[in-house]
Amino acid sequence: MLVVADVDETKLIDAAECGLAGLARRADATPDRLVQAITTAARGDGYLPDDLVNGVLEAFSRLRARLPGPVE
């Protein structure tokens, strides 16, 4: 679980490659939200703010499009 001041999709992908399970923005990190995020990550599920999910999926699509062949 990582709490950050701000993040962009590239940094988020780098963190995911290092095993990041969850991310919360410091401005949104209320005690209740942190408990939810940590509990979710501890279950083995990922936790991201909703507004970052689409950006990450689009970034992965752009990366995949640059690969020479199909990804299995």
N, C-alpha and C positions, 0 to 999 in steps of 0.2 A: 504494500500500500504506500502510495506516494502522495504527499500534499504539496502542491506547487502554487506559486503566485500566478504564473501563466504558462501556457504550453502551446506548441503548434504541432501539427500532425507529424512532421518529420521527427521531432524530438520524442513524441509519443511512440512512434514505431520503433525508434532506437531503444527506448525503455522497455517496450514489450519484448524485444529480442533478448533483453537481459533478464526476462522473467517477471516483469511487472504484472501484478494481478489486479491492481486497482489504482485509480487516480482520483483525487478530489482537488478542486481549486480552494486555496486558502480562504478566499472571500465567501465561499459556500460551505466551509467546513464547520458547521454547527455540531455540537456534541451528538445530537440524534443522527445526523447524516454520516458522521464519522463511524458511529457504531454500526449503522447499516452497511457502510462501505467495507469496514473491517470484517464484519460477519459474512458478507457476501464473498469477499476474497478468501476468507478462511474455509469456506465451503468448496473452494476450487472454482468458483465462478468469477468472471471478470466484472469489474465495476468501473464505469466511465460516466461522466456527465452526458446527458442525452445529446447535447449539441455537438459533442465531439465524435459520436459514433458515426454519423454520416461522413464527416471529414476523413476519418480513419479508413472507412470502407472505400471512399473515393481514392485515397492515397494508395491503398493496396491495389486497386484496379489500375491505376496509372503505372505502378511498379510492375504489375503482371503483364501489362501491355508491352513493356520494354523487354521482356524475356524472349529469348529466341524460339522456344518451343513450349509445348503444353506443360502445365504444372500438375503433377500427380499428388 
